Amino acid sequence: MSLDEEAEQRLKAAIHFTVGGLCQSIGEECEKEFSRQVIAAIAETTFRQCEIFAKDLEAFARHAKRATVSSEDVKLVARRSTALSNFIQRKSEELASSNQDQKDKRKNAGKR
Amino acid sequence: MAENDDNIVFKKETVSKLLSSFFKEDKTKLSSDAVVLMAEMLKVFVKEAAQRSIKQAESEDCDKVDIDHFEKILPQLLLDF
């Protein structure tokens, strides 16, 4: 599903918005200001990095003979940095346990 | 150091559409957990870029983070990810 120009612009704008918010928050903490050029550059870099991530994710899923990219594939993408890898592992476990909680809730609701 | 950027996130829909647009095969899909994890990862990527740029600006005694600070940290950032 490749994007037409308009859809791509909208996605880039969405990325830019979030990047701007994060930079502003971090800048406030450190009492430094980011130039608009830098925010735009970080946003553009993030957008392009997504292409690399996406292609890796697709390749990993395909290698595991799956059509759906799973959290295991994301963990592989995060493999280069130990800290990042551990962070993603933790988040994945949090997600799994919250998914389990939701399943249990639905199960118990059905029992009544 | 207070983390007050907890509520600034990449929306799931944005991440999902963005990643899907780069898939080569139409049949490749993203699990909802994968989308959430990728949103976290992108947030880390942006925070790293921002924080490294700030450190670079600080090391050059600059008050404002400019494009050349970002350019200097960019190669290592890409290698680390």
N, CA and C atoms of all chains as a GROMACS GRO file, in nm:
protein
  579
    1MET      N    1   0.085  -0.120   0.000
    1MET     CA    2   0.000   0.000   0.000
    1MET      C    3   0.088   0.124   0.000
    2SER      N    4   0.126   0.165  -0.120
    2SER     CA    5   0.211   0.282  -0.129
    2SER      C    6   0.126   0.408  -0.118
    3LEU      N    7   0.187   0.518  -0.075
    3LEU     CA    8   0.108   0.637  -0.047
    3LEU      C    9   0.103   0.732  -0.165
    4ASP      N   10  -0.010   0.800  -0.183
    4ASP     CA   11  -0.009   0.911  -0.279
    4ASP      C   12   0.050   1.032  -0.207
    5GLU      N   13   0.084   1.133  -0.285
    5GLU     CA   14   0.157   1.248  -0.228
    5GLU      C   15   0.086   1.313  -0.112
    6GLU      N   16  -0.048   1.324  -0.124
    6GLU     CA   17  -0.125   1.391  -0.019
    6GLU      C   18  -0.117   1.313   0.112
    7ALA      N   19  -0.133   1.182   0.102
    7ALA     CA   20  -0.129   1.098   0.221
    7ALA      C   21   0.010   1.106   0.285
    8GLU      N   22   0.114   1.108   0.199
    8GLU     CA   23   0.250   1.116   0.251
    8GLU      C   24   0.271   1.247   0.325
    9GLN      N   25   0.220   1.356   0.268
    9GLN     CA   26   0.234   1.487   0.334
    9GLN      C   27   0.166   1.488   0.469
   10ARG      N   28   0.048   1.424   0.474
   10ARG     CA   29  -0.026   1.421   0.601
   10ARG      C   30   0.050   1.344   0.706
   11LEU      N   31   0.108   1.230   0.665
   11LEU     CA   32   0.185   1.149   0.760
   11LEU      C   33   0.308   1.226   0.807
   12LYS      N   34   0.376   1.291   0.712
   12LYS     CA   35   0.497   1.368   0.750
   12LYS      C   36   0.459   1.478   0.848
   13ALA      N   37   0.344   1.540   0.825
   13ALA     CA   38   0.299   1.647   0.914
   13ALA      C   39   0.270   1.592   1.053
   14ALA      N   40   0.210   1.473   1.058
   14ALA     CA   41   0.180   1.411   1.187
   14ALA      C   42   0.309   1.381   1.262
   15ILE      N   43   0.408   1.327   1.192
   15ILE     CA   44   0.538   1.298   1.252
   15ILE      C   45   0.600   1.428   1.305
   16HIS      N   46   0.597   1.530   1.219
   16HIS     CA   47   0.658   1.659   1.253
   16HIS      C   48   0.596   1.715   1.380
   17PHE      N   49   0.463   1.699   1.393
   17PHE     CA   50   0.392   1.750   1.509
   17PHE      C   51   0.441   1.684   1.637
   18THR      N   52   0.448   1.552   1.634
   18THR     CA   53   0.491   1.480   1.753
   18THR      C   54   0.638   1.508   1.785
   19VAL      N   55   0.720   1.512   1.680
   19VAL     CA   56   0.863   1.542   1.701
   19VAL      C   57   0.878   1.679   1.765
   20GLY      N   58   0.800   1.777   1.715
   20GLY     CA   59   0.805   1.911   1.771
   20GLY      C   60   0.770   1.911   1.918
   21GLY      N   61   0.664   1.837   1.953
   21GLY     CA   62   0.622   1.828   2.091
   21GLY      C   63   0.729   1.769   2.181
   22LEU      N   64   0.789   1.660   2.135
   22LEU     CA   65   0.893   1.593   2.213
   22LEU      C   66   1.014   1.685   2.230
   23CYS      N   67   1.055   1.751   2.122
   23CYS     CA   68   1.172   1.840   2.128
   23CYS      C   69   1.146   1.957   2.222
   24GLN      N   70   1.024   2.008   2.219
   24GLN     CA   71   0.993   2.120   2.306
   24GLN      C   72   1.001   2.076   2.452
   25SER      N   73   0.946   1.959   2.481
   25SER     CA   74   0.946   1.907   2.617
   25SER      C   75   1.089   1.883   2.666
   26ILE      N   76   1.171   1.820   2.582
   26ILE     CA   77   1.310   1.792   2.621
   26ILE      C   78   1.388   1.923   2.632
   27GLY      N   79   1.362   2.016   2.541
   27GLY     CA   80   1.429   2.145   2.544
   27GLY      C   81   1.400   2.219   2.673
   28GLU      N   82   1.273   2.212   2.718
   28GLU     CA   83   1.236   2.281   2.842
   28GLU      C   84   1.311   2.223   2.960
   29GLU      N   85   1.320   2.088   2.963
   29GLU     CA   86   1.391   2.023   3.072
   29GLU      C   87   1.536   2.067   3.079
   30CYS      N   88   1.600   2.082   2.962
   30CYS     CA   89   1.743   2.113   2.957
   30CYS      C   90   1.768   2.262   2.937
   31GLU      N   91   1.661   2.340   2.934
   31GLU     CA   92   1.672   2.485   2.914
   31GLU      C   93   1.748   2.520   2.788
   32LYS      N   94   1.718   2.448   2.680
   32LYS     CA   95   1.779   2.480   2.551
   32LYS      C   96   1.666   2.486   2.448
   33GLU      N   97   1.688   2.567   2.346
   33GLU     CA   98   1.585   2.579   2.243
   33GLU      C   99   1.631   2.511   2.115
   34PHE      N  100   1.536   2.443   2.049
   34PHE     CA  101   1.568   2.380   1.920
   34PHE      C  102   1.529   2.474   1.808
   35SER      N  103   1.616   2.490   1.711
   35SER     CA  104   1.578   2.571   1.595
   35SER      C  105   1.476   2.494   1.513
   36ARG      N  106   1.394   2.566   1.436
   36ARG     CA  107   1.290   2.499   1.357
   36ARG      C  108   1.351   2.404   1.255
   37GLN      N  109   1.469   2.443   1.207
   37GLN     CA  110   1.538   2.358   1.110
   37GLN      C  111   1.570   2.222   1.169
   38VAL      N  112   1.615   2.222   1.295
   38VAL     CA  113   1.653   2.096   1.360
   38VAL      C  114   1.531   2.006   1.377
   39ILE      N  115   1.420   2.066   1.420
   39ILE     CA  116   1.298   1.988   1.441
   39ILE      C  117   1.255   1.926   1.309
   40ALA      N  118   1.263   2.005   1.203
   40ALA     CA  119   1.225   1.952   1.071
   40ALA      C  120   1.320   1.841   1.029
   41ALA      N  121   1.450   1.859   1.060
   41ALA     CA  122   1.548   1.758   1.022
   41ALA      C  123   1.526   1.628   1.098
   42ILE      N  124   1.497   1.640   1.229
   42ILE     CA  125   1.472   1.520   1.309
   42ILE      C  126   1.348   1.449   1.256
   43ALA      N  127   1.245   1.527   1.222
   43ALA     CA  128   1.121   1.468   1.170
   43ALA      C  129   1.148   1.394   1.039
   44GLU      N  130   1.223   1.458   0.951
   44GLU     CA  131   1.253   1.395   0.822
   44GLU      C  132   1.336   1.267   0.841
   45THR      N  133   1.433   1.275   0.933
   45THR     CA  134   1.516   1.158   0.959
   45THR      C  135   1.433   1.044   1.015
   46THR      N  136   1.339   1.077   1.106
   46THR     CA  137   1.251   0.975   1.164
   46THR      C  138   1.168   0.909   1.055
   47PHE      N  139   1.116   0.992   0.965
   47PHE     CA  140   1.036   0.940   0.855
   47PHE      C  141   1.117   0.841   0.772
   48ARG      N  142   1.240   0.879   0.740
   48ARG     CA  143   1.322   0.792   0.655
   48ARG      C  144   1.366   0.667   0.730
   49GLN      N  145   1.390   0.682   0.861
   49GLN     CA  146   1.430   0.566   0.940
   49GLN      C  147   1.318   0.463   0.943
   50CYS      N  148   1.193   0.512   0.936
   50CYS     CA  149   1.078   0.421   0.935
   50CYS      C  150   1.082   0.328   0.816
   51GLU      N  151   1.133   0.378   0.704
   51GLU     CA  152   1.140   0.292   0.586
   51GLU      C  153   1.234   0.176   0.613
   52ILE      N  154   1.346   0.206   0.677
   52ILE     CA  155   1.442   0.100   0.709
   52ILE      C  156   1.380   0.001   0.807
   53PHE      N  157   1.314   0.055   0.912
   53PHE     CA  158   1.249  -0.033   1.010
   53PHE      C  159   1.145  -0.121   0.942
   54ALA      N  160   1.061  -0.059   0.858
   54ALA     CA  161   0.951  -0.132   0.793
   54ALA      C  162   1.005  -0.247   0.708
   55LYS      N  163   1.110  -0.217   0.631
   55LYS     CA  164   1.163  -0.322   0.543
   55LYS      C  165   1.223  -0.436   0.625
   56ASP      N  166   1.292  -0.400   0.734
   56ASP     CA  167   1.346  -0.504   0.823
   56ASP      C  168   1.234  -0.588   0.883
   57LEU      N  169   1.130  -0.518   0.933
   57LEU     CA  170   1.018  -0.589   0.995
   57LEU      C  171   0.955  -0.688   0.898
   58GLU      N  172   0.935  -0.640   0.774
   58GLU     CA  173   0.874  -0.727   0.674
   58GLU      C  174   0.963  -0.848   0.646
   59ALA      N  175   1.094  -0.822   0.638
   59ALA     CA  176   1.187  -0.932   0.609
   59ALA      C  177   1.188  -1.035   0.722
   60PHE      N  178   1.185  -0.988   0.847
   60PHE     CA  179   1.187  -1.079   0.962
   60PHE      C  180   1.060  -1.163   0.965
   61ALA      N  181   0.945  -1.098   0.942
   61ALA     CA  182   0.819  -1.172   0.944
   61ALA      C  183   0.818  -1.278   0.834
   62ARG      N  184   0.866  -1.237   0.717
   62ARG     CA  185   0.868  -1.330   0.604
   62ARG      C  186   0.960  -1.448   0.634
   63HIS      N  187   1.074  -1.418   0.698
   63HIS     CA  188   1.170  -1.522   0.734
   63HIS      C  189   1.106  -1.623   0.827
   64ALA      N  190   1.016  -1.575   0.914
   64ALA     CA  191   0.946  -1.665   1.006
   64ALA      C  192   0.821  -1.723   0.942
   65LYS      N  193   0.805  -1.702   0.812
   65LYS     CA  194   0.692  -1.753   0.735
   65LYS      C  195   0.559  -1.700   0.787
   66ARG      N  196   0.559  -1.571   0.828
   66ARG     CA  197   0.436  -1.507   0.873
   66ARG      C  198   0.402  -1.391   0.780
   67ALA      N  199   0.269  -1.363   0.768
   67ALA     CA  200   0.229  -1.246   0.690
   67ALA      C  201   0.211  -1.126   0.781
   68THR      N  202   0.202  -1.151   0.912
   68THR     CA  203   0.177  -1.042   1.007
   68THR      C  204   0.301  -1.017   1.091
   69VAL      N  205   0.344  -0.890   1.091
   69VAL     CA  206   0.459  -0.852   1.173
   69VAL      C  207   0.419  -0.856   1.320
   70SER      N  208   0.502  -0.924   1.401
   70SER     CA  209   0.468  -0.940   1.542
   70SER      C  210   0.568  -0.865   1.630
   71SER      N  211   0.544  -0.870   1.763
   71SER     CA  212   0.635  -0.802   1.855
   71SER      C  213   0.773  -0.867   1.853
   72GLU      N  214   0.779  -0.996   1.818
   72GLU     CA  215   0.910  -1.060   1.807
   72GLU      C  216   0.996  -0.993   1.700
   73ASP      N  217   0.932  -0.955   1.591
   73ASP     CA  218   1.005  -0.887   1.484
   73ASP      C  219   1.055  -0.751   1.532
   74VAL      N  220   0.974  -0.681   1.610
   74VAL     CA  221   1.015  -0.550   1.662
   74VAL      C  222   1.136  -0.567   1.754
   75LYS      N  223   1.134  -0.674   1.834
   75LYS     CA  224   1.248  -0.698   1.925
   75LYS      C  225   1.375  -0.717   1.845
   76LEU      N  226   1.365  -0.784   1.731
   76LEU     CA  227   1.484  -0.803   1.646
   76LEU      C  228   1.535  -0.671   1.592
   77VAL      N  229   1.442  -0.585   1.551
   77VAL     CA  230   1.482  -0.455   1.497
   77VAL      C  231   1.558  -0.375   1.603
   78ALA      N  232   1.525  -0.398   1.730
   78ALA     CA  233   1.588  -0.323   1.839
   78ALA      C  234   1.716  -0.387   1.889
   79ARG      N  235   1.765  -0.490   1.816
   79ARG     CA  236   1.874  -0.570   1.871
   79ARG      C  237   2.009  -0.498   1.885
   80ARG      N  238   2.032  -0.392   1.807
   80ARG     CA  239   2.167  -0.334   1.805
   80ARG      C  240   2.211  -0.270   1.935
   81SER      N  241   2.116  -0.216   2.011
   81SER     CA  242   2.154  -0.152   2.137
   81SER      C  243   2.095  -0.232   2.253
   82THR      N  244   2.180  -0.268   2.350
   82THR     CA  245   2.132  -0.349   2.463
   82THR      C  246   2.024  -0.276   2.539
   83ALA      N  247   2.048  -0.147   2.564
   83ALA     CA  248   1.950  -0.069   2.642
   83ALA      C  249   1.816  -0.064   2.570
   84LEU      N  250   1.823  -0.039   2.439
   84LEU     CA  251   1.699  -0.032   2.361
   84LEU      C  252   1.629  -0.167   2.360
   85SER      N  253   1.709  -0.271   2.341
   85SER     CA  254   1.655  -0.406   2.339
   85SER      C  255   1.582  -0.439   2.468
   86ASN      N  256   1.646  -0.406   2.581
   86ASN     CA  257   1.584  -0.433   2.711
   86ASN      C  258   1.456  -0.352   2.728
   87PHE      N  259   1.460  -0.226   2.683
   87PHE     CA  260   1.343  -0.139   2.692
   87PHE      C  261   1.225  -0.198   2.616
   88ILE      N  262   1.251  -0.240   2.492
   88ILE     CA  263   1.144  -0.296   2.410
   88ILE      C  264   1.094  -0.427   2.470
   89GLN      N  265   1.186  -0.505   2.524
   89GLN     CA  266   1.146  -0.631   2.588
   89GLN      C  267   1.050  -0.604   2.703
   90ARG      N  268   1.084  -0.503   2.787
   90ARG     CA  269   0.998  -0.468   2.901
   90ARG      C  270   0.861  -0.424   2.853
   91LYS      N  271   0.860  -0.335   2.751
   91LYS     CA  272   0.733  -0.285   2.699
   91LYS      C  273   0.648  -0.400   2.645
   92SER      N  274   0.716  -0.492   2.578
   92SER     CA  275   0.646  -0.606   2.521
   92SER      C  276   0.581  -0.690   2.631
   93GLU      N  277   0.654  -0.709   2.742
   93GLU     CA  278   0.599  -0.786   2.853
   93GLU      C  279   0.482  -0.712   2.917
   94GLU      N  280   0.495  -0.578   2.929
   94GLU     CA  281   0.384  -0.499   2.986
   94GLU      C  282   0.259  -0.515   2.900
   95LEU      N  283   0.280  -0.508   2.768
   95LEU     CA  284   0.168  -0.522   2.675
   95LEU      C  285   0.103  -0.659   2.689
   96ALA      N  286   0.188  -0.761   2.693
   96ALA     CA  287   0.137  -0.898   2.701
   96ALA      C  288   0.055  -0.916   2.828
   97SER      N  289   0.104  -0.863   2.940
   97SER     CA  290   0.030  -0.883   3.065
   97SER      C  291  -0.097  -0.799   3.066
   98SER      N  292  -0.096  -0.681   3.002
   98SER     CA  293  -0.219  -0.602   2.999
   98SER      C  294  -0.320  -0.664   2.904
   99ASN      N  295  -0.270  -0.727   2.796
   99ASN     CA  296  -0.360  -0.800   2.706
   99ASN      C  297  -0.426  -0.916   2.779
  100GLN      N  298  -0.345  -0.985   2.862
  100GLN     CA  299  -0.396  -1.099   2.939
  100GLN      C  300  -0.502  -1.052   3.038
  101ASP      N  301  -0.476  -0.936   3.104
  101ASP     CA  302  -0.574  -0.880   3.198
  101ASP      C  303  -0.706  -0.854   3.128
  102GLN      N  304  -0.696  -0.796   3.007
  102GLN     CA  305  -0.819  -0.764   2.934
  102GLN      C  306  -0.894  -0.890   2.898
  103LYS      N  307  -0.818  -0.993   2.859
  103LYS     CA  308  -0.882  -1.120   2.823
  103LYS      C  309  -0.954  -1.178   2.944
  104ASP      N  310  -0.886  -1.173   3.061
  104ASP     CA  311  -0.946  -1.228   3.182
  104ASP      C  312  -1.072  -1.151   3.220
  105LYS      N  313  -1.066  -1.018   3.202
  105LYS     CA  314  -1.183  -0.937   3.236
  105LYS      C  315  -1.302  -0.979   3.152
  106ARG      N  316  -1.274  -0.995   3.020
  106ARG     CA  317  -1.384  -1.030   2.930
  106ARG      C  318  -1.439  -1.168   2.964
  107LYS      N  319  -1.347  -1.258   3.001
  107LYS     CA  320  -1.388  -1.394   3.037
  107LYS      C  321  -1.479  -1.391   3.158
  108ASN      N  322  -1.435  -1.314   3.262
  108ASN     CA  323  -1.513  -1.309   3.384
  108ASN      C  324  -1.647  -1.239   3.363
  109ALA      N  325  -1.647  -1.138   3.278
  109ALA     CA  326  -1.773  -1.067   3.248
  109ALA      C  327  -1.871  -1.164   3.185
  110GLY      N  328  -1.819  -1.252   3.100
  110GLY     CA  329  -1.906  -1.348   3.033
  110GLY      C  330  -1.965  -1.451   3.128
  111LYS      N  331  -1.890  -1.478   3.237
  111LYS     CA  332  -1.933  -1.584   3.328
  111LYS      C  333  -2.058  -1.544   3.404
  112ARG      N  334  -2.069  -1.411   3.434
  112ARG     CA  335  -2.181  -1.369   3.522
  112ARG      C  336  -2.316  -1.398   3.461
  113MET      N  337   1.536   1.394   3.704
  113MET     CA  338   1.488   1.464   3.583
  113MET      C  339   1.345   1.418   3.556
  114ALA      N  340   1.251   1.510   3.574
  114ALA     CA  341   1.109   1.474   3.558
  114ALA      C  342   1.080   1.442   3.412
  115GLU      N  343   1.006   1.334   3.390
  115GLU     CA  344   0.970   1.295   3.253
  115GLU      C  345   0.832   1.350   3.224
  116ASN      N  346   0.824   1.469   3.168
  116ASN     CA  347   0.691   1.522   3.143
  116ASN      C  348   0.648   1.503   2.999
  117ASP      N  349   0.714   1.413   2.925
  117ASP     CA  350   0.672   1.390   2.788
  117ASP      C  351   0.600   1.257   2.776
  118ASP      N  352   0.548   1.208   2.890
  118ASP     CA  353   0.479   1.080   2.887
  118ASP      C  354   0.357   1.082   2.797
  119ASN      N  355   0.292   1.199   2.790
  119ASN     CA  356   0.168   1.203   2.712
  119ASN      C  357   0.191   1.240   2.567
  120ILE      N  358   0.317   1.267   2.528
  120ILE     CA  359   0.345   1.295   2.387
  120ILE      C  360   0.387   1.164   2.322
  121VAL      N  361   0.299   1.115   2.234
  121VAL     CA  362   0.328   0.986   2.171
  121VAL      C  363   0.300   0.994   2.022
  122PHE      N  364   0.352   0.896   1.950
  122PHE     CA  365   0.314   0.879   1.810
  122PHE      C  366   0.184   0.801   1.809
  123LYS      N  367   0.086   0.853   1.734
  123LYS     CA  368  -0.044   0.785   1.730
  123LYS      C  369  -0.029   0.652   1.659
  124LYS      N  370  -0.104   0.554   1.710
  124LYS     CA  371  -0.097   0.419   1.653
  124LYS      C  372  -0.131   0.420   1.504
  125GLU      N  373  -0.232   0.501   1.470
  125GLU     CA  374  -0.275   0.503   1.331
  125GLU      C  375  -0.165   0.557   1.240
  126THR      N  376  -0.097   0.661   1.288
  126THR     CA  377   0.011   0.720   1.210
  126THR      C  378   0.122   0.619   1.186
  127VAL      N  379   0.164   0.554   1.296
  127VAL     CA  380   0.273   0.457   1.288
  127VAL      C  381   0.235   0.343   1.194
  128SER      N  382   0.112   0.296   1.210
  128SER     CA  383   0.066   0.183   1.129
  128SER      C  384   0.065   0.218   0.981
  129LYS      N  385   0.006   0.333   0.947
  129LYS     CA  386  -0.001   0.373   0.806
  129LYS      C  387   0.139   0.394   0.750
  130LEU      N  388   0.223   0.457   0.830
  130LEU     CA  389   0.358   0.490   0.784
  130LEU      C  390   0.437   0.363   0.752
  131LEU      N  391   0.440   0.270   0.848
  131LEU     CA  392   0.517   0.148   0.826
  131LEU      C  393   0.460   0.067   0.710
  132SER      N  394   0.326   0.056   0.708
  132SER     CA  395   0.262  -0.023   0.601
  132SER      C  396   0.295   0.032   0.463
  133SER      N  397   0.310   0.164   0.454
  133SER     CA  398   0.335   0.224   0.322
  133SER      C  399   0.468   0.179   0.264
  134PHE      N  400   0.560   0.131   0.350
  134PHE     CA  401   0.691   0.091   0.300
  134PHE      C  402   0.702  -0.059   0.276
  135PHE      N  403   0.596  -0.134   0.309
  135PHE     CA  404   0.603  -0.279   0.287
  135PHE      C  405   0.601  -0.307   0.138
  136LYS      N  406   0.680  -0.408   0.098
  136LYS     CA  407   0.686  -0.441  -0.044
  136LYS      C  408   0.567  -0.526  -0.086
  137GLU      N  409   0.516  -0.608   0.008
  137GLU     CA  410   0.407  -0.698  -0.027
  137GLU      C  411   0.276  -0.648   0.033
  138ASP      N  412   0.167  -0.657  -0.046
  138ASP     CA  413   0.037  -0.613   0.003
  138ASP      C  414  -0.011  -0.697   0.119
  139LYS      N  415   0.032  -0.824   0.123
  139LYS     CA  416  -0.024  -0.912   0.224
  139LYS      C  417   0.040  -0.890   0.362
  140THR      N  418   0.152  -0.815   0.370
  140THR     CA  419   0.216  -0.796   0.499
  140THR      C  420   0.134  -0.703   0.587
  141LYS      N  421   0.100  -0.753   0.709
  141LYS     CA  422   0.022  -0.671   0.802
  141LYS      C  423   0.101  -0.650   0.930
  142LEU      N  424   0.052  -0.559   1.015
  142LEU     CA  425   0.116  -0.533   1.145
  142LEU      C  426   0.024  -0.574   1.257
  143SER      N  427   0.077  -0.650   1.355
  143SER     CA  428  -0.007  -0.681   1.471
  143SER      C  429  -0.020  -0.555   1.555
  144SER      N  430  -0.126  -0.546   1.634
  144SER     CA  431  -0.148  -0.423   1.710
  144SER      C  432  -0.037  -0.404   1.814
  145ASP      N  433   0.013  -0.514   1.870
  145ASP     CA  434   0.125  -0.502   1.964
  145ASP      C  435   0.249  -0.447   1.895
  146ALA      N  436   0.273  -0.492   1.773
  146ALA     CA  437   0.390  -0.445   1.699
  146ALA      C  438   0.381  -0.295   1.676
  147VAL      N  439   0.260  -0.246   1.646
  147VAL     CA  440   0.242  -0.103   1.622
  147VAL      C  441   0.275  -0.024   1.749
  148VAL      N  442   0.223  -0.072   1.863
  148VAL     CA  443   0.248  -0.003   1.990
  148VAL      C  444   0.398   0.001   2.020
  149LEU      N  445   0.465  -0.113   2.001
  149LEU     CA  446   0.608  -0.120   2.028
  149LEU      C  447   0.688  -0.030   1.934
  150MET      N  448   0.649  -0.026   1.807
  150MET     CA  449   0.719   0.060   1.712
  150MET      C  450   0.698   0.208   1.747
  151ALA      N  451   0.580   0.241   1.796
  151ALA     CA  452   0.556   0.380   1.837
  151ALA      C  453   0.650   0.416   1.951
  152GLU      N  454   0.670   0.322   2.044
  152GLU     CA  455   0.764   0.346   2.154
  152GLU      C  456   0.906   0.363   2.100
  153MET      N  457   0.941   0.277   2.005
  153MET     CA  458   1.076   0.282   1.951
  153MET      C  459   1.102   0.414   1.879
  154LEU      N  460   1.004   0.461   1.803
  154LEU     CA  461   1.020   0.588   1.733
  154LEU      C  462   1.035   0.702   1.833
  155LYS      N  463   0.961   0.692   1.943
  155LYS     CA  464   0.972   0.796   2.045
  155LYS      C  465   1.113   0.799   2.102
  156VAL      N  466   1.169   0.679   2.128
  156VAL     CA  467   1.306   0.670   2.177
  156VAL      C  468   1.403   0.729   2.075
  157PHE      N  469   1.380   0.699   1.948
  157PHE     CA  470   1.467   0.750   1.841
  157PHE      C  471   1.469   0.903   1.843
  158VAL      N  472   1.351   0.963   1.851
  158VAL     CA  473   1.342   1.109   1.851
  158VAL      C  474   1.408   1.167   1.976
  159LYS      N  475   1.380   1.105   2.092
  159LYS     CA  476   1.439   1.154   2.217
  159LYS      C  477   1.591   1.145   2.213
  160GLU      N  478   1.645   1.035   2.160
  160GLU     CA  479   1.790   1.021   2.146
  160GLU      C  480   1.846   1.131   2.058
  161ALA      N  481   1.780   1.151   1.942
  161ALA     CA  482   1.826   1.255   1.849
  161ALA      C  483   1.828   1.391   1.919
  162ALA      N  484   1.722   1.420   1.992
  162ALA     CA  485   1.711   1.549   2.060
  162ALA      C  486   1.816   1.564   2.168
  163GLN      N  487   1.828   1.459   2.252
  163GLN     CA  488   1.921   1.468   2.364
  163GLN      C  489   2.066   1.474   2.319
  164ARG      N  490   2.101   1.396   2.217
  164ARG     CA  491   2.239   1.400   2.166
  164ARG      C  492   2.269   1.536   2.104
  165SER      N  493   2.170   1.594   2.035
  165SER     CA  494   2.190   1.726   1.975
  165SER      C  495   2.212   1.830   2.084
  166ILE      N  496   2.137   1.819   2.194
  166ILE     CA  497   2.155   1.912   2.304
  166ILE      C  498   2.295   1.901   2.362
  167LYS      N  499   2.342   1.776   2.384
  167LYS     CA  500   2.476   1.756   2.439
  167LYS      C  501   2.581   1.818   2.348
  168GLN      N  502   2.561   1.802   2.216
  168GLN     CA  503   2.655   1.858   2.121
  168GLN      C  504   2.655   2.011   2.131
  169ALA      N  505   2.536   2.069   2.140
  169ALA     CA  506   2.526   2.215   2.152
  169ALA      C  507   2.592   2.261   2.281
  170GLU      N  508   2.568   2.186   2.390
  170GLU     CA  509   2.629   2.221   2.519
  170GLU      C  510   2.781   2.216   2.510
  171SER      N  511   2.833   2.113   2.440
  171SER     CA  512   2.979   2.099   2.433
  171SER      C  513   3.040   2.212   2.352
  172GLU      N  514   2.957   2.280   2.270
  172GLU     CA  515   3.009   2.392   2.193
  172GLU      C  516   2.968   2.524   2.254
  173ASP      N  517   2.915   2.518   2.377
  173ASP     CA  518   2.874   2.638   2.449
  173ASP      C  519   2.766   2.719   2.377
  174CYS      N  520   2.675   2.652   2.311
  174CYS     CA  521   2.567   2.721   2.242
  174CYS      C  522   2.437   2.709   2.320
  175ASP      N  523   2.358   2.817   2.320
  175ASP     CA  524   2.229   2.815   2.389
  175ASP      C  525   2.121   2.752   2.304
  176LYS      N  526   2.136   2.764   2.174
  176LYS     CA  527   2.033   2.715   2.084
  176LYS      C  528   2.088   2.594   2.006
  177VAL      N  529   2.003   2.495   1.992
  177VAL     CA  530   2.044   2.375   1.919
  177VAL      C  531   2.021   2.399   1.771
  178ASP      N  532   2.128   2.397   1.694
  178ASP     CA  533   2.118   2.429   1.552
  178ASP      C  534   2.143   2.308   1.464
  179ILE      N  535   2.122   2.327   1.335
  179ILE     CA  536   2.130   2.214   1.242
  179ILE      C  537   2.267   2.148   1.242
  180ASP      N  538   2.373   2.228   1.261
  180ASP     CA  539   2.506   2.165   1.259
  180ASP      C  540   2.529   2.075   1.380
  181HIS      N  541   2.462   2.105   1.493
  181HIS     CA  542   2.473   2.015   1.608
  181HIS      C  543   2.409   1.882   1.574
  182PHE      N  544   2.292   1.889   1.512
  182PHE     CA  545   2.222   1.767   1.474
  182PHE      C  546   2.304   1.688   1.371
  183GLU      N  547   2.359   1.759   1.272
  183GLU     CA  548   2.436   1.691   1.168
  183GLU      C  549   2.554   1.615   1.226
  184LYS      N  550   2.613   1.672   1.332
  184LYS     CA  551   2.731   1.606   1.388
  184LYS      C  552   2.697   1.477   1.459
  185ILE      N  553   2.579   1.470   1.521
  185ILE     CA  554   2.545   1.349   1.596
  185ILE      C  555   2.471   1.247   1.510
  186LEU      N  556   2.427   1.289   1.392
  186LEU     CA  557   2.344   1.202   1.309
  186LEU      C  558   2.409   1.070   1.269
  187PRO      N  559   2.535   1.070   1.221
  187PRO     CA  560   2.594   0.942   1.179
  187PRO      C  561   2.593   0.836   1.290
  188GLN      N  562   2.639   0.875   1.410
  188GLN     CA  563   2.644   0.778   1.520
  188GLN      C  564   2.504   0.733   1.559
  189LEU      N  565   2.407   0.828   1.554
  189LEU     CA  566   2.270   0.793   1.588
  189LEU      C  567   2.219   0.682   1.497
  190LEU      N  568   2.244   0.699   1.365
  190LEU     CA  569   2.195   0.600   1.270
  190LEU      C  570   2.265   0.466   1.289
  191LEU      N  571   2.394   0.471   1.323
  191LEU     CA  572   2.467   0.346   1.345
  191LEU      C  573   2.417   0.274   1.470
  192ASP      N  574   2.378   0.353   1.571
  192ASP     CA  575   2.335   0.293   1.697
  192ASP      C  576   2.197   0.229   1.687
  193PHE      N  577   2.120   0.270   1.585
  193PHE     CA  578   1.987   0.212   1.572
  193PHE      C  579   1.985   0.103   1.465
   0.00000   0.00000   0.00000
